[in-house]
Amino acid sequence: MTRKYKKIRAVISGGGTGGHIFPAISIASKLRELNPENEILFVGAEGKMEMEKVPAAGFEIVGLPILGLQRQLNWKNIKNDIQVPFRWLASLRKAGRILDEFKPDVAIGVGGYASAPLLRKATAKGIPSLIQEQNGFAGLTNRMLSSKVDCICVAYDGMEKFFPADKIVFSGNPIRSEMHPYSEEERQEAIRFYGLDPDKKHILIVGGSLGSGTLNTAVKNWISNSCPGGEGVQLLWQCGKYYKAGVDAFMKGRELPDIQYSDFIARMDLAYAAADVIISRSGASSISEICATGKAAVFVPSPNVAEDHQTHNAMALVSKDAALMVRDAEASQKLMQTALELVRDDARRSTMEKNVAVLARPDAAQTIVDEIYKLV
């Protein structure tokens, strides 16, 4: 018998990065799928990427004037940090007004400083509340909120060291629905779509929408050294829009038919389907998508994140022989060699693919929504 989901009003807060925004959109999409009459309001930070990405996904969003503390010491950050307490108080007041006007049945936080004032006010008003933690090292905002909320959905084992154990539900991270284990037919479609050689191995390098200077430098160093070990291998390289002009200048005059690069990959599902090995940062969403697609990967954790959480994320897979990791400081010399060795080692790659697939949680959004309905 199909379960019937009653109409609810849900407010979802958080953002700042794609790692927070895309899981939030996945949760909202699942709520809408289960009952199209569900009313959903997002609350984000003014000027941040959620203010663009959420409306593009078809949901309403309201911005708070909240600012995050900047830890690097310079004049710009000092001016920012002086404003933080005043913006916090203004955000608390606005969050209270939003809740009074929208009257949600449940409040959902997905991390990032934008979720703090909304969830603080929601819990103070007795609104049932849930937070979702994407990373293996819990973010500061979610740690602060954990004692107030009713349920905490996590994606990694051992999160009891951050949160009350009786509130934890292991859900995994919600991801885009097009990420799944690909059939041979889908792989062939992807190879045709990108004009790749089906008899060669394929490495996908994902630097994110803005790009990764570390990953780009590693590829450029490898190209400058005449692509050692690259025989029979083709690259799909997402360099990111921030670095595109520099990569264009670097690639000018080089005849490298086995290397395709672009600032943005629109059909990421087909890029994953074509790949034998993926090189990526180890943000929570990236790891969850790689688990869902069952692909062997080499992770390069970003050092520019709070509490070095990307290393914790990557090590959760490395410890299960489900991925490899190269440190950011060593990537320029070791990354391409490591990836090329892996793409040629069919047995090792097959083992990793099996191990990483076990870690996939394709029903994460459904699990979280079921917990939301329990609270309501």
C-alpha positions in Angstrom: 0.0 0.0 0.0 1.4 3.4 -1.0 1.9 5.8 1.9 0.0 9.0 1.7 1.9 12.1 2.7 -0.3 14.9 4.1 0.2 18.5 3.1 2.8 20.3 5.2 4.6 23.7 5.3 8.4 23.4 5.5 11.1 26.1 5.9 14.6 25.0 4.7 17.5 27.1 5.7 21.2 27.1 5.0 23.6 27.5 2.1 26.8 29.4 1.1 28.2 26.5 -0.9 26.9 23.9 -3.3 27.6 21.3 -0.7 24.8 22.8 1.4 22.4 24.0 -1.3 22.1 21.0 -3.5 21.2 18.6 -0.7 18.6 21.2 0.4 17.1 21.3 -3.1 17.0 17.5 -3.1 15.1 17.4 0.1 12.6 20.1 -1.1 12.2 18.2 -4.4 11.4 15.0 -2.6 8.8 16.8 -0.4 7.2 18.2 -3.5 7.3 14.9 -5.3 5.5 13.1 -2.4 2.8 15.8 -2.1 2.7 18.5 -4.8 0.7 20.7 -2.4 3.5 20.9 0.1 4.5 24.5 0.7 8.3 25.1 0.9 10.2 28.3 1.7 14.0 28.6 1.6 15.9 31.0 3.8 19.5 31.8 2.8 22.1 34.5 3.1 21.8 37.7 1.1 24.2 37.8 -1.8 25.2 34.1 -1.6 24.8 31.5 -4.3 21.6 30.0 -2.9 19.8 33.3 -3.8 20.3 32.3 -7.5 20.3 28.4 -7.3 17.2 28.0 -5.3 14.8 30.0 -7.6 16.4 28.3 -10.6 15.2 25.0 -9.1 11.7 26.4 -8.8 11.5 27.3 -5.1 10.9 30.6 -3.3 13.7 32.0 -1.1 14.1 34.8 1.4 17.5 36.2 2.3 18.9 37.2 5.7 21.5 39.9 6.2 23.7 37.3 8.0 27.5 37.4 7.6 30.0 34.6 8.5 33.2 35.2 10.5 36.3 35.3 8.4 39.4 33.7 10.1 42.1 35.0 7.8 43.5 38.3 9.2 43.3 41.2 6.7 41.6 44.6 6.6 38.7 43.4 4.5 38.0 40.6 6.9 38.3 42.8 9.9 35.6 45.1 8.5 33.5 42.1 7.8 33.9 40.6 11.3 33.0 44.0 13.0 29.6 43.8 11.3 28.9 40.1 12.3 27.1 40.7 15.7 24.9 43.4 14.3 24.0 41.3 11.2 23.3 38.4 13.5 20.8 40.4 15.6 19.1 41.7 12.4 18.9 38.2 11.0 17.4 36.9 14.2 14.7 39.5 14.0 14.0 38.8 10.4 14.0 35.0 10.9 11.4 35.5 13.6 9.2 37.5 11.3 9.5 34.9 8.5 8.4 32.2 10.9 5.5 34.2 12.2 4.3 34.9 8.6 5.0 31.5 7.0 3.9 29.4 10.0 5.8 26.3 9.1 5.0 22.8 10.4 8.7 22.0 10.4 12.1 23.8 10.1 15.0 22.1 8.3 18.7 23.2 8.5 21.3 22.0 6.1 24.4 23.8 7.5 26.1 27.0 6.8 25.8 30.1 8.9 22.6 31.2 7.2 20.7 28.3 9.0 21.7 29.4 12.5 19.3 32.3 13.1 16.4 30.6 11.5 16.8 27.3 13.5 17.5 29.3 16.7 14.2 31.1 16.4 12.3 28.0 15.2 13.4 25.9 18.2 12.6 28.7 20.6 9.1 28.9 19.2 8.7 25.1 19.6 8.6 24.3 15.9 9.7 20.7 15.2 13.3 21.0 13.8 15.7 18.8 11.9 19.3 19.4 10.7 21.2 17.5 8.0 25.0 17.3 8.4 26.7 16.4 5.1 30.3 16.0 6.3 32.3 13.6 8.4 33.5 16.4 10.6 30.4 18.4 11.7 30.2 22.1 10.9 30.2 24.7 13.7 26.6 25.8 13.0 25.1 22.3 13.2 27.2 21.5 16.4 25.7 24.7 18.0 22.2 23.7 17.0 22.3 20.0 17.9 21.2 20.4 21.5 18.1 22.3 20.4 16.8 20.4 17.4 14.7 17.2 17.4 16.5 15.1 14.8 20.0 15.1 13.2 20.5 13.3 9.8 24.1 12.3 9.1 26.1 10.7 6.2 29.0 9.2 8.1 29.6 6.8 11.0 30.9 8.0 14.3 29.0 11.3 14.4 28.2 10.6 18.1 31.4 12.6 18.9 29.6 15.7 17.6 25.9 15.2 18.3 23.6 13.6 20.9 23.5 9.9 19.9 19.7 9.6 20.6 19.0 12.2 17.9 21.1 10.8 15.1 19.6 9.1 12.0 22.0 7.7 9.4 20.5 8.9 6.1 23.4 9.6 3.8 23.5 12.8 1.6 20.7 13.5 -0.8 22.0 13.9 -4.4 20.8 14.7 -7.9 18.5 11.9 -9.2 20.5 11.5 -12.4 23.5 10.1 -10.4 23.3 6.3 -10.4 25.2 3.2 -11.4 25.4 3.4 -15.2 24.8 0.6 -17.7 27.1 -0.2 -20.6 24.5 1.4 -22.9 24.7 4.6 -20.9 28.5 4.5 -21.0 28.5 4.1 -24.7 26.0 7.0 -25.0 28.3 9.2 -22.9 31.4 8.2 -25.0 29.5 9.2 -28.2 28.2 12.4 -26.6 31.8 13.6 -25.8 33.3 12.2 -29.0 35.7 9.9 -27.0 37.5 6.8 -28.1 35.7 3.7 -26.7 39.0 1.8 -26.8 40.8 4.2 -24.5 40.5 4.8 -20.7 38.9 8.0 -19.5 39.7 10.2 -16.6 37.3 12.9 -15.4 38.7 15.9 -13.5 36.1 17.8 -11.6 37.2 21.2 -10.3 33.8 22.5 -9.5 32.0 25.5 -11.1 34.6 28.0 -10.1 37.5 25.5 -10.5 40.4 24.2 -8.4 43.8 25.9 -8.8 45.5 22.8 -7.4 43.9 20.3 -9.8 44.5 22.7 -12.8 48.1 23.1 -11.8 48.6 19.3 -11.6 47.2 18.8 -15.1 49.2 21.7 -16.6 52.4 20.4 -15.0 51.7 16.9 -16.5 51.0 18.4 -19.9 54.2 20.6 -19.7 56.1 17.3 -19.1 54.7 15.8 -22.3 51.9 13.8 -20.6 54.0 11.0 -19.2 52.1 7.7 -19.0 49.2 9.2 -20.9 49.2 6.8 -23.8 45.7 5.3 -24.4 44.1 7.7 -21.9 41.7 10.6 -22.6 40.8 13.4 -20.2 37.6 15.3 -19.5 38.8 18.3 -17.6 36.5 20.8 -15.9 38.8 23.7 -15.2 36.2 26.1 -13.8 35.2 29.6 -15.0 37.6 31.4 -12.6 40.6 29.6 -14.3 39.3 29.3 -17.9 41.2 32.2 -19.4 44.4 31.0 -17.9 43.9 27.5 -19.2 43.0 28.9 -22.6 46.3 30.7 -22.7 48.2 27.7 -21.6 46.6 25.3 -24.1 47.0 27.8 -27.1 49.0 26.1 -29.8 49.1 22.7 -28.2 47.7 19.9 -30.2 46.2 17.5 -27.6 43.2 15.7 -29.1 43.0 13.4 -26.1 42.3 16.3 -23.7 38.9 18.0 -23.6 38.6 20.9 -21.2 35.8 23.4 -20.4 34.8 25.7 -17.6 31.5 23.9 -17.0 30.1 20.5 -17.7 26.4 20.7 -18.3 25.8 16.9 -18.6 27.7 15.8 -15.5 25.7 12.5 -15.5 27.2 11.6 -18.9 30.7 12.7 -17.8 30.4 10.4 -14.8 29.1 7.6 -17.1 32.1 7.9 -19.4 34.7 8.1 -16.7 36.9 5.1 -15.6 38.5 7.2 -12.8 37.4 10.6 -11.3 39.7 13.2 -9.8 37.9 15.5 -7.5 37.9 17.6 -4.3 36.2 15.7 -1.4 33.2 17.9 -0.6 30.3 16.0 0.8 28.1 16.2 -2.3 31.0 15.1 -4.6 31.7 12.1 -2.5 28.0 11.1 -2.3 27.7 11.4 -6.1 30.8 9.2 -6.6 29.4 6.6 -4.2 26.1 6.7 -6.0 27.7 6.2 -9.4 30.1 3.5 -8.1 33.2 5.1 -9.6 36.9 4.8 -8.6 38.2 8.1 -7.5 41.3 10.0 -6.4 40.4 12.7 -3.9 42.4 15.9 -3.3 40.9 17.5 -0.1 40.8 21.3 -0.1 42.9 22.8 2.7 40.7 25.9 2.6 37.7 24.6 4.5 36.7 24.7 8.2 38.2 22.0 10.4 39.8 20.3 7.4 36.5 18.4 6.9 37.3 17.4 3.3 40.2 15.2 4.6 37.8 13.5 7.0 35.3 12.9 4.2 38.0 11.4 1.9 39.5 9.2 4.7 36.1 7.7 5.4 36.4 6.1 1.9 40.1 5.6 1.8 39.9 3.6 5.1 37.5 1.2 3.3 39.6 0.8 0.2 36.9 2.7 -1.7 39.1 5.6 -3.0 42.6 7.1 -3.1 43.7 10.4 -1.6 46.5 12.8 -2.6 47.3 15.7 -0.3 46.8 19.2 -1.8 50.5 20.1 -1.2 51.6 16.9 -3.1 49.1 17.1 -6.0 51.2 19.0 -8.5 53.7 16.2 -8.5 51.8 13.1 -7.6 48.1 13.5 -8.7 48.3 12.6 -12.4 50.7 9.7 -11.8 48.4 8.3 -9.2 45.3 8.6 -11.4 47.1 7.0 -14.4 48.3 4.1 -12.3 44.8 3.5 -11.1 43.1 3.8 -14.5 45.5 1.1 -15.9 45.0 -1.3 -12.9 41.7 -3.0 -13.7 41.7 -5.2 -10.7 42.4 -2.4 -8.2 39.8 -0.2 -9.9 37.2 -3.0 -9.8 37.7 -3.5 -6.1 37.3 0.2 -5.4 34.1 0.3 -7.5 32.6 -2.5 -5.5 33.6 -1.0 -2.2 32.4 2.5 -3.0 29.1 1.3 -4.3 28.4 -0.3 -0.9 28.6 3.2 0.6 25.9 4.7 -1.6 22.7 5.9 -0.1 20.4 6.5 -3.1 17.3 6.8 -0.8 18.8 9.5 1.4 16.2 12.2 0.5 13.4 9.7 1.2 14.9 8.8 4.5 15.2 12.5 5.5 11.7 13.3 4.4 10.3 10.3 6.4 12.0 11.8 9.5 10.5 15.2 8.7 7.0 13.6 8.6 7.7 11.8 11.9 8.3 15.2 13.5 5.2 16.7 12.0 
